[in-house]
Amino acid sequence: MDDADRQENKLSQIRARAYELWESEGRPEGRQDVHWRLACEEFAETETAGQPQDEATPDVVTASVESPPPAPKRATKPKSPRQIKT
């Protein structure tokens, strides 16, 4: 497996985990950066598990992986004002 394949594998795993985190929180809008960062951190922890502390470099994964693209804006219907019953 070459470097490009390893990088794509990392991205796939991080993307899948970020999606799981997003779903587990009820699919909130505007938190994709948080979910992506958490997924990167989790991936870095599993990648460095078992290595001596001086060799563990979790910042490498988060720094080397691009941020996710911004989520597309959803078209929403304007909310109608509530009618007050008297």
PyMOL commands that set and color helices and strands:
alter all, ss='L'
color gray80, all
select helices_A, chain A and resi 3-24+32-48+58-64
alter helices_A, ss='H'
color red, helices_A
deselect
rebuild
show_as cartoon
